[in-house]
Each structure stands twice: as C-alpha cells, then as structure tokens.
C-alpha cells in the first residue's frame, strides 16, 4: 500500500499547513490527499500556491467550501454566506485557482480506500462519530462493495471507527481543529490508519496571519479559531441537528 497523508479542512491557514507539510511522514508520503475545504480562510491564494507547488504528489478532493468559493466568484451562489471570510476569500482567488477548484472531484478512490470531504454522495452532508448505524447505512448506500475504508473530513474532529465491516476515518482539520488545539491529519500505510497531531505555536501563527493576510476581520478570526479551540462537545452539539438525516 502506498503511504498516504490525508489533510482535510486547511481553510486557508497557511502556518498550520506548513507545519503539517514539514512532518517527516508527510514529506515521505507517496501521496498527499486533500480532503476538501482547502482555501476558504484568511490566506487562500498563498495556501493554494503552496499546495499546487507540490505537483503530482497531491490528490485533490472537493469540499463544500471549495464549491462555494467557485459559486461566489461566478455569481451562482444564492444562499447566505456561511461565514464572513468566504466571500472575501472568493474575491482574492486568481482565475487559474478558480478553475482548479471548479474541477475538483467529489470523491477519489485509491485501491480499496475512498476519499471524500463529507460523505461519498454529498460534500455538505453531516455524519458524526456517534451517528447510528442506520444513518451510516444511508450515506453509504450505493457504495461499491470493494470500498473497505472511507476517509473524510468536514466536521473538523478526528476519529476512526468501524461501520458494518468498513473502516471510517475522519482526518480532522489542519486549519480549524475542534476538540484539541493544533492541526490534525491522518496517515495511511501498510501498517493501517493512524491519526496524527502536529503541535504549533498558535500565537506565532496568529501573528503571521494578522501581518500577512489582508482579510479585514483577520484579528477576530485568529482570536476565534487559532487562539481558541472549540471543544468536541460543543461541536458535536452544534452539528447534531444537521446529522440526523
């Protein structure tokens, strides 16, 4: 099996991304799979440039925030923006970056592992670590039998569990982790799936974003998402109504 590093929900947080990319296991990985929600955050252009610079090692998967950025640029997004930073991030993207995000696939399958952002059938559908088997059966309906592992992101909380003889792995979030501070990601190899955590100096990362980003709300953003971490309990309670199907 190839060595695969899975990075989900970077959300344009370049200092966190660079810390993860510096991890030895990520540097040695044959592939780096980006499990969606890549650029929507305070440093979108720089984040995409770093990732495209990695070349063919990178496998891109679409997240809901990636789709929404494209829709905002093209004037087809007709909902209330999910946050204040996404419309700003959409305005920053170059034309080539918009085209890149517009062409991303909903899922990618490598061997018997399927990579997606939220679920294999939808980029915004919510399913949680403690969702009942009946809910998992819904979101996995139509999934090929040969897919034995599903790796996702979306909820920003890492976990690994069994669902009717399939393994489900959430890689957590590089840029906006919930539950514990610091980027989380996943590593797949012949030794199985391992959840990883990369310590960062949150204060230094916040200072860098404030100095290098031009997002008007960057000071408030780093206060909420870098210098503070929502607990897994808070996040699960907030997400639960959306995860009931």
C-alpha positions in Angstrom: 0.0 0.0 0.0 1.2 3.5 -0.8 2.0 5.8 2.1 -0.7 8.5 2.0 -1.0 11.6 4.2 -4.6 13.0 4.4 -5.0 16.7 5.1 -8.6 17.9 5.4 -10.1 21.4 6.1 -7.0 23.5 5.7 -9.2 26.6 5.4 -6.5 28.9 4.1 -4.5 28.7 7.4 -1.0 28.7 5.8 1.1 28.5 9.0 -0.8 25.3 10.1 -0.5 23.8 6.6 3.3 24.4 6.5 3.7 22.8 9.9 2.0 19.7 8.7 3.9 19.6 5.4 7.1 19.7 7.5 6.2 16.5 9.3 8.6 13.6 8.2 5.7 11.2 7.5 4.1 13.8 5.2 7.4 14.5 3.4 8.0 10.8 2.9 4.4 10.1 1.8 3.8 8.9 -1.8 0.6 10.9 -2.0 -0.9 13.8 -0.1 -4.7 13.7 -0.3 -6.5 17.0 0.3 -10.0 16.1 1.6 -11.7 19.3 0.8 -12.3 22.8 2.2 -8.8 23.9 1.2 -8.8 27.7 0.6 -11.7 29.3 2.3 -9.9 31.2 5.1 -7.5 34.1 5.8 -4.7 33.2 3.3 -6.4 31.5 0.4 -4.1 32.4 -2.5 -0.9 31.6 -0.7 -2.3 28.3 0.5 -3.3 27.1 -3.0 0.1 28.2 -4.3 1.9 26.1 -1.7 -0.2 23.0 -2.5 0.0 23.3 -6.3 3.8 23.6 -5.8 3.8 20.1 -4.5 2.9 18.8 -8.0 1.7 15.4 -8.8 2.0 14.1 -5.2 -1.2 16.0 -4.4 -4.6 14.4 -4.9 -7.4 17.0 -4.7 -10.9 16.3 -3.4 -13.7 18.9 -3.4 -15.2 20.2 -0.2 -18.4 22.3 0.2 -16.3 25.4 0.9 -14.3 24.9 -2.4 -17.6 24.6 -4.4 -19.0 27.7 -2.6 -15.9 29.8 -3.4 -16.3 29.0 -7.1 -20.1 29.8 -7.0 -19.4 33.1 -5.3 -16.9 34.1 -7.9 -19.2 33.1 -10.7 -22.3 34.7 -9.2 -24.2 31.4 -8.8 -24.2 31.2 -5.0 -27.6 32.3 -3.9 -27.5 31.5 -0.2 -26.5 33.4 2.9 -22.6 33.1 3.1 -21.7 30.5 5.8 -19.2 33.0 7.3 -17.6 36.4 6.8 -14.3 35.2 5.4 -15.6 33.1 2.5 -16.9 36.0 0.3 -13.6 37.8 0.9 -11.6 34.7 0.0 -13.5 34.2 -3.2 -12.6 37.8 -4.3 -8.9 37.0 -3.8 -8.6 34.0 -6.0 -6.9 34.2 -9.4 -8.7 32.8 -12.4 -6.4 29.7 -12.5 -7.2 29.0 -8.9 -10.9 29.3 -9.5 -10.6 26.8 -12.4 -8.6 24.4 -10.2 -11.3 24.4 -7.5 -14.1 24.1 -10.1 -12.6 20.9 -11.5 -12.2 19.0 -8.2 -14.0 15.6 -7.9 -16.4 14.8 -5.2 -14.5 11.5 -4.4 -11.3 9.8 -5.3 -10.7 6.1 -4.8 -7.2 4.6 -4.4 -7.2 0.9 -4.1 -10.0 0.0 -1.6 -10.0 3.4 0.0 -12.4 6.1 -0.9 -11.6 9.7 0.0 -14.3 12.4 0.3 -15.0 15.6 2.2 -18.3 15.0 4.0 -19.8 11.7 2.6 -19.3 9.8 -0.6 -22.5 11.2 -2.0 -22.5 14.8 -0.9 -20.0 17.5 0.0 -22.0 19.0 2.8 -23.9 16.1 4.4 -23.2 15.7 8.1 -22.4 12.4 9.8 -20.7 12.1 13.2 -18.6 9.6 15.1 -21.6 8.6 17.2 -24.2 8.6 14.4 -26.2 5.4 14.5 -25.5 2.6 12.0 -28.8 3.3 10.3 -27.5 6.8 9.5 -24.3 5.4 8.1 -26.2 2.9 6.0 -28.0 5.9 4.4 -24.8 7.8 3.5 -23.1 4.6 2.3 -26.0 3.4 0.1 -24.7 2.6 -3.3 -21.1 2.5 -2.2 -19.2 -0.3 -4.1 -18.6 -3.4 -2.0 -14.9 -3.2 -2.8 -14.5 0.1 -0.9 -13.4 -1.1 2.6 -12.3 2.3 4.0 -13.8 5.7 3.7 -11.7 8.7 4.7 -13.3 12.1 5.2 -13.2 15.5 6.9 -15.8 18.2 7.2 -16.6 18.1 10.9 -13.0 19.1 11.9 -12.9 16.3 14.6 -10.6 13.3 14.0 -11.8 9.7 14.7 -11.7 6.2 13.4 -14.5 3.6 13.8 -16.0 0.5 12.2 -19.3 0.6 10.3 -20.6 -2.7 9.2 -17.2 -4.2 8.3 -15.9 -0.9 6.8 -13.5 1.4 8.4 -14.4 5.1 8.6 -11.7 7.7 9.3 -12.1 11.4 9.8 -8.8 13.2 9.3 -9.8 16.1 11.5 -8.7 19.6 10.4 -5.4 21.2 9.6 -6.6 24.8 9.9 -9.6 24.8 12.2 -9.5 21.8 14.5 -12.2 21.2 17.1 -11.6 19.2 20.3 -7.9 20.0 20.8 -5.6 22.7 19.6 -3.2 22.1 16.7 -3.6 20.6 13.2 -4.8 17.1 12.9 -4.4 14.8 9.9 -4.2 11.1 9.0 -1.6 8.7 7.7 -2.3 5.6 5.8 0.2 2.8 5.1 0.6 -0.9 5.2 0.5 -0.6 9.0 -3.0 0.7 8.8 -4.5 4.1 9.5 -3.1 6.4 12.2 -4.4 9.7 13.3 -1.8 12.4 13.7 -1.5 15.7 15.6 1.1 18.5 14.8 1.9 21.0 17.6 2.2 24.6 16.5 2.8 27.9 18.3 -0.7 29.3 18.0 0.4 32.9 19.0 3.1 32.9 16.3 0.7 31.6 13.7 -1.9 34.2 14.7 0.7 37.0 14.4 1.7 35.8 11.0 -1.8 35.7 9.7 -2.5 39.2 11.1 0.6 40.6 9.4 0.4 38.8 6.1 -3.3 38.4 5.4 -5.4 41.3 4.1 -8.7 39.9 5.4 -10.3 42.8 7.3 -11.6 40.5 10.0 -8.3 38.7 10.5 -7.7 39.8 14.1 -11.1 38.5 15.2 -10.7 35.3 13.1 -7.5 34.3 14.7 -8.9 35.0 18.2 -11.8 32.6 17.5 -10.1 29.8 15.5 -6.3 29.9 16.4 -6.1 31.3 19.9 -9.3 29.5 21.0 -10.4 25.9 20.2 -14.0 24.8 20.3 -14.4 21.6 22.3 -15.6 18.4 20.6 -18.6 18.5 22.9 -19.6 22.0 21.7 -19.0 21.0 18.1 -21.0 17.7 18.3 -24.0 19.5 19.9 -23.9 22.2 17.2 -23.7 19.6 14.4 -26.1 17.1 15.8 -29.3 18.5 14.3 -27.7 18.5 10.8 -26.5 14.9 11.2 -29.9 13.3 11.9 -30.7 12.9 8.2 
